[in-house]
Amino acid sequence: MTSPIDPPDGNWWSEPVNRRETIWLGIAGAWSLFLFSWMSGWVRAGDQNPTGETYEVSPEQFREKVNEYKEAAEETGDGYVPADEHVYVAGQRFQWDGLPAVLESGTRYQFHFSSYDVQHATNIRPEHNLSAQMNFDILPGYEWVVPMAFDEPGEYHVICSEFCGDGHRTMHGTFTVVDGG
Ligand code: CUA
């Protein structure tokens, strides 16, 4: 069988590497090392640690907290109106416990995020600009408390942005933010 491609001449596989190629390989190697160490450096120098605090909590304990929160909240057609500045949201396959909720703009809330089963991510987006978003990865066993205020009233979608199973795309909730004056 003949090949339509002509083989290169001579012992092409045993030629020494061209000096320029060696230099490029060196530059690429040094740059990779620089980027790799900068990942670690930027976490420290760039103040990249996530805001808020985390606590260990079992899914059962967190479910109790969410139930207490929902009992204390006022239930309206648009969702739960929290009794105080604490807001609880739990992810589970495939819905959000604690949502929908009605909040006020300008009020600084303590958002408590956790999961009952697997890793989810609470992704919050204003309806008028869905590409503006905040994302909180949530894990079973940990409660993440994030202090946060909504500047503007409006409808905010809450979706799951961590693939969690065949109903992942149906995990949808809302924050309705009313004018807090
Ligand atoms: Cu929960 Cu994807």
Backbone and ligand atoms as CSV (ligand in chain L), in Angstrom:
chain,resi,resn,atom,element,x,y,z
A,1,MET,N,N,0.838,-1.190,0.000
A,1,MET,CA,C,0.000,0.000,0.000
A,1,MET,C,C,0.880,1.250,0.000
A,2,THR,N,N,0.573,2.193,-0.872
A,2,THR,CA,C,1.382,3.417,-0.923
A,2,THR,C,C,0.623,4.571,-0.293
A,3,SER,N,N,1.387,5.475,0.285
A,3,SER,CA,C,0.781,6.649,0.917
A,3,SER,C,C,0.872,7.822,-0.037
A,4,PRO,N,N,-0.158,8.663,-0.055
A,4,PRO,CA,C,-0.086,9.861,-0.910
A,4,PRO,C,C,0.854,10.916,-0.321
A,5,ILE,N,N,1.297,10.711,0.940
A,5,ILE,CA,C,2.186,11.702,1.555
A,5,ILE,C,C,3.615,11.207,1.421
A,6,ASP,N,N,4.494,12.067,0.913
A,6,ASP,CA,C,5.907,11.693,0.800
A,6,ASP,C,C,6.582,11.780,2.164
A,7,PRO,N,N,7.361,10.765,2.535
A,7,PRO,CA,C,8.075,10.838,3.817
A,7,PRO,C,C,9.176,11.887,3.748
A,8,PRO,N,N,9.494,12.546,4.910
A,8,PRO,CA,C,10.598,13.500,4.903
A,8,PRO,C,C,11.912,12.775,4.648
A,9,ASP,N,N,12.899,13.512,4.172
A,9,ASP,CA,C,14.185,12.898,3.839
A,9,ASP,C,C,15.033,12.640,5.074
A,10,GLY,N,N,15.829,11.610,4.994
A,10,GLY,CA,C,16.886,11.366,5.970
A,10,GLY,C,C,16.385,10.993,7.353
A,11,ASN,N,N,17.290,11.109,8.350
A,11,ASN,CA,C,16.959,10.765,9.740
A,11,ASN,C,C,16.289,11.939,10.449
A,12,TRP,N,N,15.116,12.332,9.951
A,12,TRP,CA,C,14.451,13.541,10.465
A,12,TRP,C,C,14.080,13.434,11.935
A,13,TRP,N,N,13.953,12.179,12.429
A,13,TRP,CA,C,13.538,12.011,13.836
A,13,TRP,C,C,14.698,12.166,14.810
A,14,SER,N,N,15.935,12.163,14.310
A,14,SER,CA,C,17.053,12.262,15.241
A,14,SER,C,C,17.814,13.586,15.092
A,15,GLU,N,N,17.182,14.593,14.446
A,15,GLU,CA,C,17.794,15.926,14.353
A,15,GLU,C,C,17.744,16.591,15.728
A,16,PRO,N,N,18.787,17.371,16.115
A,16,PRO,CA,C,18.683,18.122,17.371
A,16,PRO,C,C,17.597,19.195,17.259
A,17,VAL,N,N,16.961,19.522,18.404
A,17,VAL,CA,C,15.904,20.533,18.404
A,17,VAL,C,C,16.513,21.890,18.092
A,18,ASN,N,N,15.841,22.617,17.207
A,18,ASN,CA,C,16.316,23.951,16.841
A,18,ASN,C,C,16.395,24.844,18.085
A,19,ARG,N,N,17.446,25.710,18.105
A,19,ARG,CA,C,17.689,26.551,19.274
A,19,ARG,C,C,16.486,27.460,19.584
A,20,ARG,N,N,15.860,28.003,18.537
A,20,ARG,CA,C,14.701,28.895,18.762
A,20,ARG,C,C,13.560,28.134,19.406
A,21,GLU,N,N,13.394,26.879,18.978
A,21,GLU,CA,C,12.314,26.080,19.563
A,21,GLU,C,C,12.592,25.804,21.039
A,22,THR,N,N,13.878,25.555,21.352
A,22,THR,CA,C,14.247,25.335,22.750
A,22,THR,C,C,13.922,26.570,23.588
A,23,ILE,N,N,14.218,27.749,23.015
A,23,ILE,CA,C,13.918,28.991,23.753
A,23,ILE,C,C,12.414,29.112,23.999
A,24,TRP,N,N,11.614,28.839,22.942
A,24,TRP,CA,C,10.156,28.940,23.110
A,24,TRP,C,C,9.639,27.955,24.150
A,25,LEU,N,N,10.185,26.752,24.144
A,25,LEU,CA,C,9.757,25.759,25.140
A,25,LEU,C,C,10.077,26.258,26.541
A,26,GLY,N,N,11.269,26.884,26.683
A,26,GLY,CA,C,11.665,27.430,27.987
A,26,GLY,C,C,10.733,28.533,28.428
A,27,ILE,N,N,10.396,29.437,27.487
A,27,ILE,CA,C,9.485,30.546,27.832
A,27,ILE,C,C,8.117,29.994,28.240
A,28,ALA,N,N,7.607,29.008,27.451
A,28,ALA,CA,C,6.293,28.439,27.766
A,28,ALA,C,C,6.312,27.767,29.132
A,29,GLY,N,N,7.392,27.067,29.436
A,29,GLY,CA,C,7.493,26.385,30.736
A,29,GLY,C,C,7.529,27.378,31.877
A,30,ALA,N,N,8.337,28.458,31.711
A,30,ALA,CA,C,8.448,29.464,32.776
A,30,ALA,C,C,7.119,30.179,32.970
A,31,TRP,N,N,6.424,30.483,31.864
A,31,TRP,CA,C,5.134,31.174,31.946
A,31,TRP,C,C,4.090,30.291,32.649
A,32,SER,N,N,4.107,28.985,32.359
A,32,SER,CA,C,3.181,28.066,33.031
A,32,SER,C,C,3.422,28.080,34.534
A,33,LEU,N,N,4.689,28.047,34.917
A,33,LEU,CA,C,5.010,28.058,36.348
A,33,LEU,C,C,4.566,29.366,36.998
A,34,PHE,N,N,4.775,30.480,36.268
A,34,PHE,CA,C,4.353,31.779,36.804
A,34,PHE,C,C,2.839,31.801,37.014
A,35,LEU,N,N,2.059,31.371,36.009
A,35,LEU,CA,C,0.599,31.385,36.124
A,35,LEU,C,C,0.127,30.463,37.241
A,36,PHE,N,N,0.801,29.315,37.337
A,36,PHE,CA,C,0.403,28.357,38.363
A,36,PHE,C,C,0.599,28.951,39.762
A,37,SER,N,N,1.742,29.620,39.994
A,37,SER,CA,C,1.957,30.189,41.323
A,37,SER,C,C,1.093,31.429,41.539
A,38,TRP,N,N,0.739,32.116,40.428
A,38,TRP,CA,C,-0.104,33.310,40.579
A,38,TRP,C,C,-1.532,32.956,41.022
A,39,MET,N,N,-1.993,31.755,40.674
A,39,MET,CA,C,-3.314,31.318,41.160
A,39,MET,C,C,-3.344,31.394,42.675
A,40,SER,N,N,-2.287,30.864,43.276
A,40,SER,CA,C,-2.202,30.879,44.726
A,40,SER,C,C,-1.958,32.302,45.231
A,41,GLY,N,N,-1.078,33.051,44.534
A,41,GLY,CA,C,-0.752,34.413,44.960
A,41,GLY,C,C,-1.964,35.333,44.922
A,42,TRP,N,N,-2.797,35.195,43.873
A,42,TRP,CA,C,-3.938,36.105,43.719
A,42,TRP,C,C,-5.001,35.877,44.786
A,43,VAL,N,N,-5.142,34.636,45.228
A,43,VAL,CA,C,-6.100,34.363,46.299
A,43,VAL,C,C,-5.735,35.196,47.528
A,44,ARG,N,N,-4.396,35.329,47.792
A,44,ARG,CA,C,-3.950,36.081,48.959
A,44,ARG,C,C,-3.889,37.578,48.677
A,45,ALA,N,N,-3.211,37.946,47.571
A,45,ALA,CA,C,-2.984,39.369,47.281
A,45,ALA,C,C,-4.255,40.046,46.787
A,46,GLY,N,N,-5.152,39.305,46.184
A,46,GLY,CA,C,-6.325,39.915,45.572
A,46,GLY,C,C,-7.559,39.893,46.456
A,47,ASP,N,N,-7.403,39.525,47.724
A,47,ASP,CA,C,-8.536,39.505,48.648
A,47,ASP,C,C,-9.691,38.693,48.056
A,48,GLN,N,N,-9.373,37.488,47.637
A,48,GLN,CA,C,-10.350,36.674,46.925
A,48,GLN,C,C,-11.145,35.722,47.809
A,49,ASN,N,N,-10.921,35.769,49.101
A,49,ASN,CA,C,-11.688,34.866,49.958
A,49,ASN,C,C,-13.158,35.243,49.933
A,50,PRO,N,N,-14.048,34.279,49.910
A,50,PRO,CA,C,-15.469,34.597,49.879
A,50,PRO,C,C,-15.906,35.315,51.153
A,51,THR,N,N,-16.912,36.145,50.981
A,51,THR,CA,C,-17.403,36.910,52.108
A,51,THR,C,C,-18.285,36.030,53.003
A,52,GLY,N,N,-18.520,36.484,54.211
A,52,GLY,CA,C,-19.414,35.768,55.103
A,52,GLY,C,C,-18.703,34.672,55.869
A,53,GLU,N,N,-19.481,33.919,56.629
A,53,GLU,CA,C,-18.915,32.857,57.460
A,53,GLU,C,C,-19.606,31.535,57.159
A,54,THR,N,N,-18.896,30.458,57.445
A,54,THR,CA,C,-19.519,29.148,57.248
A,54,THR,C,C,-19.490,28.362,58.552
A,55,TYR,N,N,-20.491,27.536,58.710
A,55,TYR,CA,C,-20.608,26.702,59.900
A,55,TYR,C,C,-20.924,25.283,59.468
A,56,GLU,N,N,-20.498,24.339,60.284
A,56,GLU,CA,C,-20.907,22.966,60.008
A,56,GLU,C,C,-22.335,22.769,60.497
A,57,VAL,N,N,-23.126,22.117,59.694
A,57,VAL,CA,C,-24.518,21.859,60.060
A,57,VAL,C,C,-24.954,20.596,59.316
A,58,SER,N,N,-25.683,19.743,59.980
A,58,SER,CA,C,-26.168,18.554,59.273
A,58,SER,C,C,-27.378,18.955,58.444
A,59,PRO,N,N,-27.654,18.236,57.365
A,59,PRO,CA,C,-28.847,18.549,56.569
A,59,PRO,C,C,-30.116,18.557,57.414
A,60,GLU,N,N,-30.205,17.651,58.405
A,60,GLU,CA,C,-31.401,17.615,59.262
A,60,GLU,C,C,-31.513,18.883,60.095
A,61,GLN,N,N,-30.369,19.315,60.660
A,61,GLN,CA,C,-30.385,20.555,61.455
A,61,GLN,C,C,-30.776,21.744,60.592
A,62,PHE,N,N,-30.237,21.774,59.380
A,62,PHE,CA,C,-30.548,22.923,58.527
A,62,PHE,C,C,-32.014,22.902,58.115
A,63,ARG,N,N,-32.544,21.712,57.881
A,63,ARG,CA,C,-33.965,21.609,57.525
A,63,ARG,C,C,-34.835,22.149,58.653
A,64,GLU,N,N,-34.432,21.849,59.910
A,64,GLU,CA,C,-35.176,22.386,61.058
A,64,GLU,C,C,-35.148,23.908,61.075
A,65,LYS,N,N,-33.955,24.466,60.812
A,65,LYS,CA,C,-33.827,25.930,60.792
A,65,LYS,C,C,-34.717,26.539,59.712
A,66,VAL,N,N,-34.723,25.907,58.525
A,66,VAL,CA,C,-35.538,26.440,57.432
A,66,VAL,C,C,-37.017,26.356,57.800
A,67,ASN,N,N,-37.404,25.245,58.445
A,67,ASN,CA,C,-38.804,25.122,58.857
A,67,ASN,C,C,-39.186,26.183,59.882
A,68,GLU,N,N,-38.295,26.434,60.846
A,68,GLU,CA,C,-38.564,27.493,61.832
A,68,GLU,C,C,-38.691,28.841,61.145
A,69,TYR,N,N,-37.785,29.066,60.195
A,69,TYR,CA,C,-37.806,30.330,59.447
A,69,TYR,C,C,-39.131,30.494,58.707
A,70,LYS,N,N,-39.596,29.417,58.062
A,70,LYS,CA,C,-40.826,29.511,57.278
A,70,LYS,C,C,-42.053,29.704,58.173
A,71,GLU,N,N,-41.998,29.058,59.377
A,71,GLU,CA,C,-43.123,29.228,60.302
A,71,GLU,C,C,-43.212,30.656,60.805
A,72,ALA,N,N,-42.059,31.270,61.079
A,72,ALA,CA,C,-42.049,32.642,61.595
A,72,ALA,C,C,-42.384,33.654,60.504
A,73,ALA,N,N,-42.110,33.290,59.243
A,73,ALA,CA,C,-42.330,34.233,58.142
A,73,ALA,C,C,-43.814,34.376,57.839
A,74,GLU,N,N,-44.137,35.485,57.192
A,74,GLU,CA,C,-45.505,35.687,56.740
A,74,GLU,C,C,-45.610,35.113,55.335
A,75,GLU,N,N,-46.633,34.311,55.092
A,75,GLU,CA,C,-46.781,33.718,53.767
A,75,GLU,C,C,-47.696,34.555,52.903
A,76,THR,N,N,-47.185,35.013,51.783
A,76,THR,CA,C,-48.009,35.793,50.857
A,76,THR,C,C,-48.046,35.079,49.512
A,77,GLY,N,N,-48.852,35.598,48.608
A,77,GLY,CA,C,-48.945,35.004,47.273
A,77,GLY,C,C,-47.617,35.042,46.534
A,78,ASP,N,N,-46.759,36.013,46.872
A,78,ASP,CA,C,-45.464,36.146,46.195
A,78,ASP,C,C,-44.354,35.384,46.903
A,79,GLY,N,N,-44.649,34.881,48.111
A,79,GLY,CA,C,-43.627,34.107,48.806
A,79,GLY,C,C,-43.513,34.494,50.275
A,80,TYR,N,N,-42.495,33.962,50.918
A,80,TYR,CA,C,-42.295,34.201,52.347
A,80,TYR,C,C,-41.734,35.601,52.599
A,81,VAL,N,N,-42.336,36.303,53.545
A,81,VAL,CA,C,-41.773,37.568,54.009
A,81,VAL,C,C,-41.086,37.271,55.329
A,82,PRO,N,N,-39.753,37.320,55.379
A,82,PRO,CA,C,-39.058,36.910,56.603
A,82,PRO,C,C,-39.417,37.789,57.798
A,83,ALA,N,N,-39.401,37.157,58.984
A,83,ALA,CA,C,-39.791,37.868,60.205
A,83,ALA,C,C,-38.697,38.836,60.650
A,84,ASP,N,N,-37.446,38.561,60.286
A,84,ASP,CA,C,-36.349,39.471,60.647
A,84,ASP,C,C,-35.339,39.514,59.510
A,85,GLU,N,N,-34.086,39.846,59.798
A,85,GLU,CA,C,-33.118,40.024,58.705
A,85,GLU,C,C,-32.492,38.710,58.240
A,86,HIS,N,N,-32.907,37.598,58.825
A,86,HIS,CA,C,-32.341,36.313,58.401
A,86,HIS,C,C,-33.204,35.662,57.315
A,87,VAL,N,N,-32.541,35.222,56.259
A,87,VAL,CA,C,-33.226,34.597,55.119
A,87,VAL,C,C,-32.594,33.235,54.896
A,88,TYR,N,N,-33.411,32.194,54.840
A,88,TYR,CA,C,-32.882,30.835,54.661
A,88,TYR,C,C,-33.243,30.290,53.286
A,89,VAL,N,N,-32.242,29.718,52.622
A,89,VAL,CA,C,-32.467,29.076,51.329
A,89,VAL,C,C,-31.719,27.748,51.322
A,90,ALA,N,N,-32.441,26.671,51.059
A,90,ALA,CA,C,-31.797,25.357,50.990
A,90,ALA,C,C,-32.021,24.762,49.615
A,91,GLY,N,N,-30.952,24.227,49.036
A,91,GLY,CA,C,-31.077,23.536,47.764
A,91,GLY,C,C,-31.327,22.062,48.017
A,92,GLN,N,N,-32.171,21.470,47.188
A,92,GLN,CA,C,-32.325,20.026,47.214
A,92,GLN,C,C,-32.773,19.602,45.829
A,93,ARG,N,N,-32.500,18.348,45.481
A,93,ARG,CA,C,-32.913,17.889,44.166
A,93,ARG,C,C,-34.432,17.750,44.160
A,94,PHE,N,N,-35.234,18.545,43.397
A,94,PHE,CA,C,-34.760,19.583,42.500
A,94,PHE,C,C,-35.587,20.838,42.749
A,95,GLN,N,N,-35.385,21.439,43.883
A,95,GLN,CA,C,-36.114,22.668,44.201
A,95,GLN,C,C,-35.380,23.438,45.286
A,96,TRP,N,N,-35.882,24.650,45.566
A,96,TRP,CA,C,-35.308,25.490,46.613
A,96,TRP,C,C,-36.291,25.549,47.778
A,97,ASP,N,N,-35.840,25.139,48.952
A,97,ASP,CA,C,-36.680,25.275,50.139
A,97,ASP,C,C,-36.468,26.681,50.698
A,98,GLY,N,N,-37.573,27.360,51.023
A,98,GLY,CA,C,-37.468,28.726,51.527
A,98,GLY,C,C,-37.815,29.775,50.474
A,99,LEU,N,N,-37.939,29.333,49.226
A,99,LEU,CA,C,-38.316,30.251,48.144
A,99,LEU,C,C,-39.698,29.864,47.619
A,100,PRO,N,N,-40.372,30.833,46.978
A,100,PRO,CA,C,-39.997,32.227,46.753
A,100,PRO,C,C,-40.054,33.059,48.039
A,101,ALA,N,N,-39.336,34.168,48.042
A,101,ALA,CA,C,-39.330,35.057,49.189
A,101,ALA,C,C,-39.504,36.495,48.739
A,102,VAL,N,N,-40.065,37.279,49.621
A,102,VAL,CA,C,-40.280,38.699,49.333
A,102,VAL,C,C,-39.393,39.506,50.272
A,103,LEU,N,N,-38.504,40.311,49.699
A,103,LEU,CA,C,-37.547,41.081,50.495
A,103,LEU,C,C,-37.681,42.561,50.172
A,104,GLU,N,N,-37.018,43.369,50.987
A,104,GLU,CA,C,-37.056,44.815,50.756
A,104,GLU,C,C,-35.709,45.294,50.246
A,105,SER,N,N,-35.740,46.226,49.298
A,105,SER,CA,C,-34.475,46.799,48.834
A,105,SER,C,C,-33.877,47.655,49.948
A,106,GLY,N,N,-32.554,47.708,49.980
A,106,GLY,CA,C,-31.862,48.549,50.961
A,106,GLY,C,C,-31.662,47.902,52.316
A,107,THR,N,N,-32.359,46.814,52.586
A,107,THR,CA,C,-32.193,46.138,53.879
A,107,THR,C,C,-31.050,45.145,53.790
A,108,ARG,N,N,-30.174,45.175,54.781
A,108,ARG,CA,C,-29.062,44.244,54.791
A,108,ARG,C,C,-29.525,42.954,55.477
A,109,TYR,N,N,-29.632,41.893,54.691
A,109,TYR,CA,C,-30.065,40.589,55.207
A,109,TYR,C,C,-28.862,39.681,55.443
A,110,GLN,N,N,-29.067,38.694,56.272
A,110,GLN,CA,C,-28.097,37.608,56.417
A,110,GLN,C,C,-28.692,36.412,55.681
A,111,PHE,N,N,-28.103,36.072,54.552
A,111,PHE,CA,C,-28.594,34.925,53.785
A,111,PHE,C,C,-27.896,33.664,54.281
A,112,HIS,N,N,-28.689,32.668,54.624
A,112,HIS,CA,C,-28.148,31.383,55.071
A,112,HIS,C,C,-28.365,30.370,53.951
A,113,PHE,N,N,-27.280,29.904,53.367
A,113,PHE,CA,C,-27.384,28.936,52.259
A,113,PHE,C,C,-26.859,27.576,52.701
A,114,SER,N,N,-27.556,26.533,52.302
A,114,SER,CA,C,-27.012,25.183,52.458
A,114,SER,C,C,-27.768,24.226,51.540
A,115,SER,N,N,-27.366,22.969,51.596
A,115,SER,CA,C,-28.002,21.962,50.758
A,115,SER,C,C,-28.443,20.793,51.623
A,116,TYR,N,N,-29.521,20.149,51.212
A,116,TYR,CA,C,-30.007,18.968,51.935
A,116,TYR,C,C,-29.384,17.678,51.414
A,117,ASP,N,N,-28.851,17.707,50.185
A,117,ASP,CA,C,-28.406,16.424,49.621
A,117,ASP,C,C,-27.039,16.506,48.915
A,118,VAL,N,N,-26.977,17.131,47.758
A,118,VAL,CA,C,-25.720,17.161,46.994
A,118,VAL,C,C,-25.307,18.608,46.786
A,119,GLN,N,N,-24.200,18.786,46.070
A,119,GLN,CA,C,-23.752,20.156,45.794
A,119,GLN,C,C,-24.667,20.824,44.781
A,120,HIS,N,N,-25.141,22.002,45.134
A,120,HIS,CA,C,-25.876,22.862,44.207
A,120,HIS,C,C,-25.151,24.206,44.184
A,121,ALA,N,N,-25.657,25.151,43.382
A,121,ALA,CA,C,-25.145,26.516,43.459
A,121,ALA,C,C,-26.305,27.477,43.312
A,122,THR,N,N,-26.380,28.407,44.262
A,122,THR,CA,C,-27.445,29.402,44.248
A,122,THR,C,C,-26.998,30.558,43.369
A,123,ASN,N,N,-27.656,30.707,42.248
A,123,ASN,CA,C,-27.284,31.720,41.278
A,123,ASN,C,C,-28.419,32.738,41.192
A,124,ILE,N,N,-28.114,33.998,41.539
A,124,ILE,CA,C,-29.145,35.034,41.640
A,124,ILE,C,C,-28.944,36.059,40.526
A,125,ARG,N,N,-30.027,36.314,39.753
A,125,ARG,CA,C,-29.915,37.225,38.603
A,125,ARG,C,C,-31.127,38.140,38.541
A,126,PRO,N,N,-30.895,39.434,38.348
A,126,PRO,CA,C,-32.039,40.338,38.161
A,126,PRO,C,C,-32.700,40.072,36.812
A,127,GLU,N,N,-34.041,40.134,36.814
A,127,GLU,CA,C,-34.774,39.770,35.595
A,127,GLU,C,C,-34.450,40.691,34.415
A,128,HIS,N,N,-34.155,41.975,34.708
A,128,HIS,CA,C,-33.903,42.919,33.609
A,128,HIS,C,C,-32.481,42.785,33.056
A,129,ASN,N,N,-31.639,42.024,33.724
A,129,ASN,CA,C,-30.263,41.869,33.232
A,129,ASN,C,C,-29.730,40.522,33.707
A,130,LEU,N,N,-30.127,39.476,32.974
A,130,LEU,CA,C,-29.834,38.117,33.442
A,130,LEU,C,C,-28.346,37.788,33.437
A,131,SER,N,N,-27.534,38.604,32.736
A,131,SER,CA,C,-26.109,38.290,32.732
A,131,SER,C,C,-25.399,38.855,33.964
A,132,ALA,N,N,-26.068,39.754,34.705
A,132,ALA,CA,C,-25.511,40.207,35.991
A,132,ALA,C,C,-25.912,39.160,37.022
A,133,GLN,N,N,-24.938,38.538,37.644
A,133,GLN,CA,C,-25.316,37.444,38.526
A,133,GLN,C,C,-24.335,37.262,39.673
A,134,MET,N,N,-24.871,36.697,40.742
A,134,MET,CA,C,-24.035,36.284,41.859
A,134,MET,C,C,-24.208,34.787,42.021
A,135,ASN,N,N,-23.136,34.141,42.410
A,135,ASN,CA,C,-23.167,32.688,42.465
A,135,ASN,C,C,-22.588,32.185,43.785
A,136,PHE,N,N,-23.329,31.324,44.450
A,136,PHE,CA,C,-22.871,30.779,45.731
A,136,PHE,C,C,-22.933,29.256,45.677
A,137,ASP,N,N,-21.792,28.624,45.700
A,137,ASP,CA,C,-21.770,27.166,45.717
A,137,ASP,C,C,-22.165,26.679,47.105
A,138,ILE,N,N,-23.099,25.774,47.156
A,138,ILE,CA,C,-23.562,25.306,48.465
A,138,ILE,C,C,-23.364,23.800,48.592
A,139,LEU,N,N,-22.960,23.418,49.786
A,139,LEU,CA,C,-22.621,22.021,50.044
A,139,LEU,C,C,-23.423,21.497,51.220
A,140,PRO,N,N,-23.851,20.237,51.135
A,140,PRO,CA,C,-24.496,19.652,52.310
A,140,PRO,C,C,-23.483,19.589,53.448
A,141,GLY,N,N,-23.921,19.876,54.673
A,141,GLY,CA,C,-23.001,19.816,55.812
A,141,GLY,C,C,-22.444,21.169,56.207
A,142,TYR,N,N,-22.640,22.189,55.346
A,142,TYR,CA,C,-22.129,23.522,55.651
A,142,TYR,C,C,-23.202,24.579,55.447
A,143,GLU,N,N,-23.274,25.483,56.390
A,143,GLU,CA,C,-24.178,26.625,56.279
A,143,GLU,C,C,-23.327,27.853,56.000
A,144,TRP,N,N,-23.622,28.526,54.921
A,144,TRP,CA,C,-22.857,29.710,54.517
A,144,TRP,C,C,-23.737,30.927,54.776
A,145,VAL,N,N,-23.241,31.834,55.606
A,145,VAL,CA,C,-24.013,33.028,55.952
A,145,VAL,C,C,-23.389,34.234,55.249
A,146,VAL,N,N,-24.158,34.819,54.342
A,146,VAL,CA,C,-23.656,35.916,53.514
A,146,VAL,C,C,-24.463,37.179,53.802
A,147,PRO,N,N,-23.814,38.247,54.294
A,147,PRO,CA,C,-24.542,39.504,54.472
A,147,PRO,C,C,-24.706,40.187,53.115
A,148,MET,N,N,-25.928,40.577,52.795
A,148,MET,CA,C,-26.165,41.080,51.442
A,148,MET,C,C,-27.437,41.917,51.418
A,149,ALA,N,N,-27.428,42.952,50.579
A,149,ALA,CA,C,-28.614,43.792,50.394
A,149,ALA,C,C,-28.891,43.925,48.912
A,150,PHE,N,N,-30.165,44.009,48.560
A,150,PHE,CA,C,-30.533,44.308,47.169
A,150,PHE,C,C,-30.653,45.820,47.034
A,151,ASP,N,N,-29.913,46.402,46.093
A,151,ASP,CA,C,-29.972,47.853,45.898
A,151,ASP,C,C,-31.267,48.273,45.217
A,152,GLU,N,N,-31.725,47.435,44.290
A,152,GLU,CA,C,-32.870,47.842,43.474
A,152,GLU,C,C,-34.024,46.864,43.621
A,153,PRO,N,N,-35.251,47.411,43.666
A,153,PRO,CA,C,-36.419,46.526,43.661
A,153,PRO,C,C,-36.510,45.798,42.328
A,154,GLY,N,N,-37.225,44.705,42.310
A,154,GLY,CA,C,-37.402,43.964,41.064
A,154,GLY,C,C,-37.543,42.481,41.334
A,155,GLU,N,N,-37.602,41.762,40.232
A,155,GLU,CA,C,-37.742,40.314,40.291
A,155,GLU,C,C,-36.361,39.701,40.079
A,156,TYR,N,N,-35.965,38.820,40.985
A,156,TYR,CA,C,-34.653,38.185,40.870
A,156,TYR,C,C,-34.842,36.674,40.741
A,157,HIS,N,N,-34.282,36.111,39.687
A,157,HIS,CA,C,-34.379,34.670,39.490
A,157,HIS,C,C,-33.304,33.966,40.312
A,158,VAL,N,N,-33.667,32.841,40.868
A,158,VAL,CA,C,-32.698,32.001,41.571
A,158,VAL,C,C,-32.671,30.663,40.858
A,159,ILE,N,N,-31.548,30.355,40.247
A,159,ILE,CA,C,-31.433,29.074,39.558
A,159,ILE,C,C,-30.256,28.293,40.135
A,160,CYS,N,N,-30.194,27.038,39.769
A,160,CYS,CA,C,-29.078,26.209,40.226
A,160,CYS,C,C,-28.032,26.191,39.121
A,161,SER,N,N,-26.801,26.513,39.455
A,161,SER,CA,C,-25.761,26.533,38.423
A,161,SER,C,C,-24.698,25.471,38.659
A,162,GLU,N,N,-25.046,24.454,39.400
A,162,GLU,CA,C,-24.135,23.314,39.560
A,162,GLU,C,C,-24.924,22.081,39.164
A,163,PHE,N,N,-24.429,21.336,38.172
A,163,PHE,CA,C,-25.225,20.211,37.687
A,163,PHE,C,C,-25.449,19.194,38.808
A,164,CYS,N,N,-26.726,18.885,39.080
A,164,CYS,CA,C,-27.025,18.058,40.250
A,164,CYS,C,C,-27.938,16.886,39.922
A,165,GLY,N,N,-28.209,16.658,38.644
A,165,GLY,CA,C,-29.033,15.507,38.279
A,165,GLY,C,C,-30.006,15.859,37.170
A,166,ASP,N,N,-30.918,14.929,36.877
A,166,ASP,CA,C,-31.744,15.125,35.686
A,166,ASP,C,C,-32.807,16.206,35.858
A,167,GLY,N,N,-33.031,16.690,37.087
A,167,GLY,CA,C,-33.984,17.784,37.249
A,167,GLY,C,C,-33.293,19.116,37.502
A,168,HIS,N,N,-31.971,19.142,37.281
A,168,HIS,CA,C,-31.160,20.344,37.544
A,168,HIS,C,C,-31.770,21.609,36.952
A,169,ARG,N,N,-32.185,21.514,35.686
A,169,ARG,CA,C,-32.656,22.727,35.008
A,169,ARG,C,C,-34.009,23.201,35.526
A,170,THR,N,N,-34.673,22.363,36.339
A,170,THR,CA,C,-35.980,22.787,36.866
A,170,THR,C,C,-35.845,23.481,38.229
A,171,MET,N,N,-34.627,23.570,38.764
A,171,MET,CA,C,-34.449,24.240,40.066
A,171,MET,C,C,-34.542,25.745,39.869
A,172,HIS,N,N,-35.692,26.258,40.126
A,172,HIS,CA,C,-35.920,27.680,39.890
A,172,HIS,C,C,-36.730,28.276,41.033
A,173,GLY,N,N,-36.287,29.422,41.529
A,173,GLY,CA,C,-37.032,30.137,42.562
A,173,GLY,C,C,-36.910,31.626,42.309
A,174,THR,N,N,-37.551,32.422,43.148
A,174,THR,CA,C,-37.455,33.872,42.953
A,174,THR,C,C,-37.333,34.612,44.278
A,175,PHE,N,N,-36.651,35.748,44.207
A,175,PHE,CA,C,-36.732,36.787,45.228
A,175,PHE,C,C,-37.506,37.937,44.589
A,176,THR,N,N,-38.608,38.307,45.202
A,176,THR,CA,C,-39.286,39.516,44.765
A,176,THR,C,C,-38.849,40.627,45.703
A,177,VAL,N,N,-38.170,41.615,45.160
A,177,VAL,CA,C,-37.638,42.696,46.005
A,177,VAL,C,C,-38.520,43.922,45.835
A,178,VAL,N,N,-39.148,44.306,46.943
A,178,VAL,CA,C,-40.038,45.477,46.899
A,178,VAL,C,C,-39.277,46.694,47.422
A,179,ASP,N,N,-39.769,47.849,47.051
A,179,ASP,CA,C,-39.096,49.091,47.432
A,179,ASP,C,C,-39.124,49.270,48.947
A,180,GLY,N,N,-37.944,49.306,49.544
A,180,GLY,CA,C,-37.845,49.439,50.999
A,180,GLY,C,C,-37.794,50.900,51.427
A,181,GLY,N,N,-37.866,51.824,50.447
A,181,GLY,CA,C,-37.869,53.248,50.770
A,181,GLY,C,C,-36.485,53.800,51.069
L,1,CUA,CU1,CU,-29.299,21.830,41.901
L,1,CUA,CU2,CU,-28.406,21.823,39.769
